[in-house]
């Protein structure tokens, strides 16, 4: 069976140094040598997952210990993940909750989660890619979820090293075809197993009904209509099959420029003002075409400027706002603060923590996004204006800003279902190019921009500042961010609903997959924006847009007055954006750094206390209920992790007290002497010489 | 009533019980800066004469405790009064600056009756207090010395302190003469495991002790242990000037009109170095806790003056290692013993005397405690609000606790020097009739300043007594008083132990402590723990639990945080919901809680029970209603 493997007997082949720590103590390795071969460590494979290559006697370093400690085991690479299987699993397997879920174990790295791979040659660290002439003695893997793995290959057979290193590099770094995504093999193999939960109420926005429902919910149905003009992606592959436009807009307009230049409805506010988005018209040199574009846009604008429509303010996100390149640069700097190869590095940077953080300007980018969203919220809420977001493809910053605005203005989006529906509506159906932005296929590094992650970080700021306003917690956001790299969900692995539908459909019909082209990009790094629309509308817009000073004043007044009132968690919600208020999403970024663990638990401990109390209330409530409805069936009780009131570290729920990492600062013997009743004899021995010598 | 500025909002009721609890109350000494605004001009008011230029439309009072009071006069034609009021404030402030010694505020006895239900905090001014505390710590090898009863050994020392059993008072007196300002070694805290934490001033290198004196000094430092560690307290910790400068910078940064751009806030915060100092203190305290806990030994904190960082470190070490110090009662006793009684010069350090040695070491300590509270929310009985109240109390001149530099001055003021044997238990004992001086109030009489509702906020609702007292195993005490010289003597400096040839500097070479080693980087800044360096550890730490009761704080960049509720109070834009210690803040918080409670109270309906939860959901507090409906545990995800 594929699922089983044989342990390499490597543990005993080399006598470990005295300073060396593995979970297996040296003497155990020797005594167990015969049994080891009988013990089998299971590699858990998902349906459709295939083992590609493996190497035994690999040593996994425990992160913080400057390469002194480690575990022997087997390193395997499948078409889904890289996994390390410790030789002695029982040592790993205890009551502590390690980072683990149904799909990913503590030592599993999905191929898409791999960020950079380094090799160490004679103490020198080099980035690994392409064909290697020489094979490293040590492999360092930086993951996109900021884990860092270090594997020592010194004790591994040379052929195995070659095979595993080139295998890993090939499967993670080389450009890939879409059809090679594990998603497809999984979907085929697990087709019958996947049971969609009928009670999952997340609105997918893939039917006309969903859009109508959303229109009704936001009372936008008076002025906007859902259209099916793009059914079967006849008109445009970038647009979803169904979407919403202003009611008087003729449907043939949509076809004119393949969906470009069309105001598409995102959301309606209770006062009737709406948030719209529009992808810019293609740039043309030809005067004739320009003329046509001009008259087309004039027509469009006439439609949406006439009553019953509110005054429109155009917000051009391609200019005067963040560029995607800025975001990518900032994040690359920022993540380096958390990708720690060894603890010495961490201690070195620690002294200048705040200034390093600041110089990455990631937090400032978050602030600017939140600020922009507040500005738009102000227009809609206070000035009763429609806001039209304008962007090249309307699929990056448009998604981000419109989602943020909705989170701030619409309490429904702050429920879990509402939030998932929002992501489905604005990001998935909005055609955000997850495949390219996450660089899942490694086809073009320049396309990689963590826009969605930036969005989640902005949401985290809101959740962190106003926890009672949200149904979900930061842990939900962290888990969501991790799922960006797990290719068994189709949600984040396509560039557009069209791409998903065509590919998933073909697969189900078992048609041979045609080589898919990555969707044509119109250079999004272009600095100049679409002047066309600006020029055409320049005059009109200038009448509507206040001078920037006035704009700032409006913003300030709106912002200050909201924050000076007490917060209604079911109404409008604005974040604080002052310097001290934008913070690091510690749970996501710091969770793998053992040094950053707070042994007392910090906020996690407060939270667990709260949960404990809530459970108490719950059990009391249940008792009351029993009296009132004694005929009702007793409730099944979920197993409870917290009831034993275990001390939680700040890394919870990704780990309880981290075993190998939280190195106590005192010797074991000392602890035992203080705490262990069984050790009485030993304890006395220890204290005699301390006191009497 | 202390001299102060107060603003009374319309409809404000004078509350006899809590004379000083309004958020609009500013004791004059607390006013850091006074500004008048008229039109676009803004003038800082220093002297009474500086005002004649214009009539203020608004005055801004910047508190030294980070609060800000803005009073606008423009509405309602109050200009004439505006001028008068402002003048009066300026004058009163100028006068209070001149009178540097406050004349001891005798507060009315308001609230005395209601406050007497709890046991009073021992003020450590009587031999009985010291004896009780000694017994509580089970420090059997120690006794209370009365050698300083008349403050003739040192005025900065308390009248009583603990010295080893075997040392005679005459020896104590002689030995103390060889220490800076007569502050010789004495017990701070006895670890239940047997170690002793001592503190003392620097060796007085100019003196020339005879052999017997040296022997006495050594015996006192050794305290009967074979293993002795001398800790250079000042090493790696900021100087007084550093602390003062950092605090000034921090205050400037946190001012509402600070000119720091939003995107430069973090580096500006780093530039104050305040958080750096906080972490240095925590790191050192954590190291010392390891020293005290890991072996039975004598650990001596030595600081030249023995009145600043020694108190800070010894208090932090006790907070880290002794669960009872983390209770409300224990913490207040600790501050009283290690700071007030030990002679921390509060008046000078907080700028009360106008002397140059201003340095808010105590506020640095409070910040450290706040960090611990953040990291170990289940281990402290008191809340952030208590710390905030204490923080604000240092500048409220209603009790003598923080208004004197030495126990001697404090004693002089309350007139107790005449009667050595008297026991003071405010509210309990009957003071001699007609002698109102004897009714000494301390800062711990909270009901003088805060209402009962506010005092209730001092309790930390997350306190989990399970992790707390009585968890120490009774352990056989090693036989006390080891004959002969100690077998090992160490100097703890820059995170490492160095062997020392001798304890005292006088015999041949000058003391290592004379060499200034401060602010040199650690030899190798790394995760290598103190324990590693000292013992060359065996490998398998495994998942060894810490000994019960010991807390080891994190002190990395991301773990040290800004005490926003305290320092950012003056910024109007972040004020909302931050300062809950005020009446209105408390009301807000209360109504918020009631609102939540109302929301969380589930409606009993069959429909609710039919709902199933998705096991993948992670909940937050507002989801209580959800939890009540659901069955599975919110954190179940981690076990899937």
HADDOCK unambig.tbl for C-alpha pairs under 7 A between the chains (distance, minus, plus):
assign (segid A and resid 19 and name CA) (segid B and resid 539 and name CA) 6.69 0.50 0.50
assign (segid A and resid 21 and name CA) (segid B and resid 539 and name CA) 5.94 0.50 0.50
assign (segid A and resid 21 and name CA) (segid B and resid 540 and name CA) 6.80 0.50 0.50
assign (segid A and resid 97 and name CA) (segid B and resid 638 and name CA) 6.71 0.50 0.50
assign (segid A and resid 97 and name CA) (segid B and resid 639 and name CA) 6.77 0.50 0.50
assign (segid A and resid 100 and name CA) (segid B and resid 638 and name CA) 6.25 0.50 0.50
assign (segid A and resid 100 and name CA) (segid B and resid 639 and name CA) 6.94 0.50 0.50
assign (segid A and resid 101 and name CA) (segid B and resid 637 and name CA) 6.89 0.50 0.50
assign (segid A and resid 101 and name CA) (segid B and resid 638 and name CA) 6.12 0.50 0.50
assign (segid A and resid 101 and name CA) (segid B and resid 639 and name CA) 6.53 0.50 0.50
assign (segid A and resid 101 and name CA) (segid B and resid 640 and name CA) 5.07 0.50 0.50
assign (segid A and resid 102 and name CA) (segid B and resid 640 and name CA) 5.33 0.50 0.50
assign (segid A and resid 343 and name CA) (segid B and resid 526 and name CA) 6.92 0.50 0.50
assign (segid A and resid 343 and name CA) (segid B and resid 527 and name CA) 6.52 0.50 0.50
assign (segid A and resid 344 and name CA) (segid B and resid 526 and name CA) 5.33 0.50 0.50
assign (segid A and resid 347 and name CA) (segid B and resid 525 and name CA) 6.55 0.50 0.50
assign (segid A and resid 347 and name CA) (segid B and resid 526 and name CA) 5.99 0.50 0.50
assign (segid A and resid 350 and name CA) (segid B and resid 556 and name CA) 6.52 0.50 0.50
assign (segid A and resid 350 and name CA) (segid B and resid 557 and name CA) 5.51 0.50 0.50
assign (segid A and resid 351 and name CA) (segid B and resid 557 and name CA) 6.89 0.50 0.50
assign (segid A and resid 353 and name CA) (segid B and resid 557 and name CA) 5.53 0.50 0.50
assign (segid A and resid 354 and name CA) (segid B and resid 266 and name CA) 5.35 0.50 0.50
assign (segid A and resid 354 and name CA) (segid B and resid 267 and name CA) 5.65 0.50 0.50
assign (segid A and resid 354 and name CA) (segid B and resid 270 and name CA) 5.99 0.50 0.50
assign (segid A and resid 355 and name CA) (segid B and resid 266 and name CA) 6.27 0.50 0.50
assign (segid A and resid 355 and name CA) (segid B and resid 267 and name CA) 4.57 0.50 0.50
assign (segid A and resid 355 and name CA) (segid B and resid 270 and name CA) 6.90 0.50 0.50
assign (segid A and resid 358 and name CA) (segid B and resid 264 and name CA) 6.99 0.50 0.50
assign (segid A and resid 358 and name CA) (segid B and resid 266 and name CA) 6.14 0.50 0.50
assign (segid A and resid 358 and name CA) (segid B and resid 267 and name CA) 6.61 0.50 0.50
assign (segid A and resid 364 and name CA) (segid B and resid 263 and name CA) 5.78 0.50 0.50
assign (segid A and resid 468 and name CA) (segid B and resid 621 and name CA) 6.36 0.50 0.50
assign (segid A and resid 468 and name CA) (segid B and resid 622 and name CA) 4.97 0.50 0.50
assign (segid A and resid 471 and name CA) (segid B and resid 619 and name CA) 6.65 0.50 0.50
assign (segid A and resid 471 and name CA) (segid B and resid 620 and name CA) 6.37 0.50 0.50
assign (segid A and resid 471 and name CA) (segid B and resid 622 and name CA) 6.52 0.50 0.50
assign (segid A and resid 471 and name CA) (segid B and resid 623 and name CA) 5.82 0.50 0.50
assign (segid A and resid 472 and name CA) (segid B and resid 618 and name CA) 6.04 0.50 0.50
assign (segid A and resid 472 and name CA) (segid B and resid 619 and name CA) 5.50 0.50 0.50
assign (segid A and resid 472 and name CA) (segid B and resid 620 and name CA) 5.95 0.50 0.50
assign (segid A and resid 473 and name CA) (segid B and resid 618 and name CA) 6.12 0.50 0.50
assign (segid A and resid 473 and name CA) (segid B and resid 619 and name CA) 5.92 0.50 0.50
assign (segid A and resid 473 and name CA) (segid B and resid 620 and name CA) 5.38 0.50 0.50
assign (segid A and resid 475 and name CA) (segid B and resid 618 and name CA) 6.48 0.50 0.50
assign (segid A and resid 476 and name CA) (segid B and resid 618 and name CA) 5.68 0.50 0.50
assign (segid A and resid 560 and name CA) (segid B and resid 573 and name CA) 6.82 0.50 0.50
assign (segid A and resid 564 and name CA) (segid B and resid 576 and name CA) 6.51 0.50 0.50
assign (segid A and resid 578 and name CA) (segid B and resid 262 and name CA) 5.90 0.50 0.50
assign (segid A and resid 579 and name CA) (segid B and resid 262 and name CA) 4.25 0.50 0.50
assign (segid A and resid 579 and name CA) (segid B and resid 263 and name CA) 6.17 0.50 0.50
assign (segid A and resid 579 and name CA) (segid B and resid 265 and name CA) 5.21 0.50 0.50
assign (segid A and resid 580 and name CA) (segid B and resid 265 and name CA) 6.72 0.50 0.50
assign (segid A and resid 596 and name CA) (segid B and resid 556 and name CA) 6.68 0.50 0.50
assign (segid A and resid 596 and name CA) (segid B and resid 559 and name CA) 6.77 0.50 0.50
assign (segid A and resid 598 and name CA) (segid B and resid 375 and name CA) 6.13 0.50 0.50
assign (segid A and resid 598 and name CA) (segid B and resid 554 and name CA) 5.76 0.50 0.50
assign (segid A and resid 600 and name CA) (segid B and resid 375 and name CA) 5.12 0.50 0.50
assign (segid A and resid 600 and name CA) (segid B and resid 376 and name CA) 4.08 0.50 0.50
assign (segid A and resid 601 and name CA) (segid B and resid 375 and name CA) 5.98 0.50 0.50
assign (segid A and resid 601 and name CA) (segid B and resid 376 and name CA) 6.16 0.50 0.50
assign (segid A and resid 602 and name CA) (segid B and resid 374 and name CA) 5.41 0.50 0.50
assign (segid A and resid 602 and name CA) (segid B and resid 375 and name CA) 4.03 0.50 0.50
assign (segid A and resid 602 and name CA) (segid B and resid 376 and name CA) 5.67 0.50 0.50
assign (segid A and resid 602 and name CA) (segid B and resid 377 and name CA) 6.18 0.50 0.50
assign (segid A and resid 605 and name CA) (segid B and resid 377 and name CA) 6.54 0.50 0.50
assign (segid A and resid 605 and name CA) (segid B and resid 378 and name CA) 6.89 0.50 0.50
assign (segid A and resid 606 and name CA) (segid B and resid 377 and name CA) 6.21 0.50 0.50
assign (segid A and resid 606 and name CA) (segid B and resid 462 and name CA) 6.36 0.50 0.50
assign (segid A and resid 609 and name CA) (segid B and resid 462 and name CA) 6.28 0.50 0.50
assign (segid A and resid 614 and name CA) (segid B and resid 624 and name CA) 6.59 0.50 0.50
assign (segid A and resid 618 and name CA) (segid B and resid 628 and name CA) 5.26 0.50 0.50
assign (segid A and resid 636 and name CA) (segid B and resid 631 and name CA) 6.58 0.50 0.50
assign (segid A and resid 637 and name CA) (segid B and resid 631 and name CA) 5.85 0.50 0.50
assign (segid A and resid 637 and name CA) (segid B and resid 632 and name CA) 6.77 0.50 0.50
assign (segid A and resid 638 and name CA) (segid B and resid 631 and name CA) 5.64 0.50 0.50
assign (segid A and resid 638 and name CA) (segid B and resid 632 and name CA) 4.23 0.50 0.50
assign (segid A and resid 638 and name CA) (segid B and resid 633 and name CA) 5.84 0.50 0.50
assign (segid A and resid 639 and name CA) (segid B and resid 633 and name CA) 6.79 0.50 0.50
assign (segid A and resid 640 and name CA) (segid B and resid 633 and name CA) 5.91 0.50 0.50
assign (segid A and resid 653 and name CA) (segid B and resid 638 and name CA) 6.20 0.50 0.50
assign (segid A and resid 659 and name CA) (segid B and resid 542 and name CA) 6.34 0.50 0.50
assign (segid A and resid 659 and name CA) (segid B and resid 543 and name CA) 5.08 0.50 0.50
assign (segid A and resid 660 and name CA) (segid B and resid 542 and name CA) 6.25 0.50 0.50
assign (segid A and resid 660 and name CA) (segid B and resid 543 and name CA) 6.95 0.50 0.50
assign (segid A and resid 663 and name CA) (segid B and resid 541 and name CA) 6.70 0.50 0.50
assign (segid A and resid 665 and name CA) (segid B and resid 529 and name CA) 5.74 0.50 0.50
assign (segid A and resid 665 and name CA) (segid B and resid 530 and name CA) 6.76 0.50 0.50
assign (segid A and resid 665 and name CA) (segid B and resid 531 and name CA) 5.51 0.50 0.50
assign (segid A and resid 666 and name CA) (segid B and resid 290 and name CA) 6.62 0.50 0.50
assign (segid A and resid 666 and name CA) (segid B and resid 294 and name CA) 6.32 0.50 0.50
assign (segid A and resid 666 and name CA) (segid B and resid 531 and name CA) 5.37 0.50 0.50
assign (segid A and resid 667 and name CA) (segid B and resid 531 and name CA) 6.76 0.50 0.50
assign (segid A and resid 667 and name CA) (segid B and resid 537 and name CA) 6.47 0.50 0.50
assign (segid A and resid 668 and name CA) (segid B and resid 541 and name CA) 5.99 0.50 0.50
assign (segid A and resid 668 and name CA) (segid B and resid 544 and name CA) 6.60 0.50 0.50
assign (segid A and resid 670 and name CA) (segid B and resid 294 and name CA) 5.85 0.50 0.50
assign (segid A and resid 671 and name CA) (segid B and resid 546 and name CA) 6.36 0.50 0.50
assign (segid A and resid 671 and name CA) (segid B and resid 547 and name CA) 5.42 0.50 0.50
assign (segid A and resid 674 and name CA) (segid B and resid 547 and name CA) 6.03 0.50 0.50
assign (segid A and resid 675 and name CA) (segid B and resid 547 and name CA) 6.06 0.50 0.50
assign (segid A and resid 688 and name CA) (segid B and resid 478 and name CA) 7.00 0.50 0.50
assign (segid A and resid 690 and name CA) (segid B and resid 296 and name CA) 6.35 0.50 0.50
assign (segid A and resid 691 and name CA) (segid B and resid 225 and name CA) 6.76 0.50 0.50
assign (segid A and resid 691 and name CA) (segid B and resid 226 and name CA) 6.74 0.50 0.50
assign (segid A and resid 691 and name CA) (segid B and resid 296 and name CA) 6.98 0.50 0.50
assign (segid A and resid 691 and name CA) (segid B and resid 478 and name CA) 4.94 0.50 0.50
assign (segid A and resid 691 and name CA) (segid B and resid 479 and name CA) 6.32 0.50 0.50
assign (segid A and resid 692 and name CA) (segid B and resid 479 and name CA) 6.73 0.50 0.50
assign (segid A and resid 692 and name CA) (segid B and resid 482 and name CA) 6.52 0.50 0.50
assign (segid A and resid 693 and name CA) (segid B and resid 226 and name CA) 6.71 0.50 0.50
